[in-house]
Amino acid sequence: MNQLPYLRRAVRRSRVLTAGLALLATSGLAVPGTTASAGPLSGAAVAARATSGTGQACTPAVDGPPRPQKPTTVATLRQAYRCILDHTYRGPVIDDRVLLQAAFKKITQELQSRHQDLPIATLPKLTGRRDADWNAFAGKYQAVLDALPNDPALRQALASAAIEGMVSAVGDNHNSWTGAFHGSPGGYTLGILPGSSGRATPDIRDAQPPFYVRTAVPGSPADEAGLKPGDIIEAVDGLPLTVNGMLSPGVLSRLRPSTADPVHITLHRPATDRTWTADLQPVAMTASGPPAPPTVSVTLVDGDTADVVLPDFQPGRADEALQKLDALRKAGPVRGVILDLRGNGGGRGEEVAKLLGAFAHGRITGWNCPLHGACTPDRTDDTTPLVNLPLVELTDSYCASACDAFSSAVKDLNLGKLVGERTAGIVAGKPQAFALDDDSMLVLVGEHQTAANGEIIDGIGVAVDYEVPLTAADLSKGLDPAVNRAVTLLRS
């Protein structure tokens, strides 16, 4: 798969999703170039115009700089519809009516939110015949467009809603639609990497209070305001974060600001029992930062145990970790490795294979399976020299995607023990990027991943051998019981 800049950003967004913030925030839509709109047409003319176009199929996206996205037209919607049916795991058997119903639902929600609902905005009869259903849907969609004001932003919002509805209807957690309108790396950040109890799933109800600071990114507004790991976030802009024992999505969304307006956060520090309010000024995000992503750290704990903290599986991470581990071993004896993957949001499969290759050679680490037909294996990268050291992996419910896959291989291949909490279980399969005619991109999963022994990890996660959760109280006091348990295991 091409190492596309857009796809890498999609993976990074997935990491924020698992942290429980981006799932709560909605992205703003930029206004595309204007398009002319004709007056109302007859029913036959509407259907003919809606189904016309090049009929161009989506194609695998190629690496290169992003281009400005053109308006998303009815022809683009048809292209996305066919692309989803042709290239997703369930595409061969999915009922097309499910896709089109989800698309029209999102369209009507968008109309209502803009106070533009129309009497004619009803989904026409669908029969399960894909081409006929598309023609019926497209004819009604074009009729809705013709009845609306000639507002490019409104038209783009409806088109975006339609594609996002179809993508979400498939159900795979690595499917997405990215482009200049809502996939750019813009926006603002406070530099808070959060934590909570419960699973990191798209349903915020699975997370449990307290909601706390896992990391304040160095140099970020959170860091400059003095926020520390373990600080519990009690309120944002004066609104409580927890209502009736549940986290409030609307309040949480302010922690991922869409503007430069200051954010006022009320915090409690368990170690000192102090409660105070910090005023954070969001900083703009760009394609290259700020804040800079965390890097691999390798340090000694308990005198002779390497503690390797790997924040993700982005390109180069495995080499970085192994080089730093090698440098540590040259400085003195190392008897074991603690690999800390807590909060690791995933990344590239090649990095997983390379790092697993440091602990085993000649092994199958997982499988990629189409809906019908034979599965193909993932294998260790046997060009990686073996480190020949015992391993304990630390994991939690924010270990997702490639991190899920790595953890399942460690467990199935008996490469070491898992300590901490069950992984996220957000590992549907490896995504492939496809270009659409508006210069946006669909990222779709065509095969589902299973573990080395064939277990399904997606939605379930990898269970740990020793349950040792990380709490806000421990973080605030500088304690890490999971590391202590790992040291004990490596010495036993």
Order of alpha helices (4+ residues) and beta strands (2+ residues): alpha-alpha-beta-alpha-alpha-alpha-alpha-beta-beta-beta-beta-alpha-beta-beta-beta-beta-alpha-beta-beta-beta-beta-beta-alpha-beta-alpha-beta-beta-beta-alpha-beta-beta-beta-beta-beta-alpha-alpha
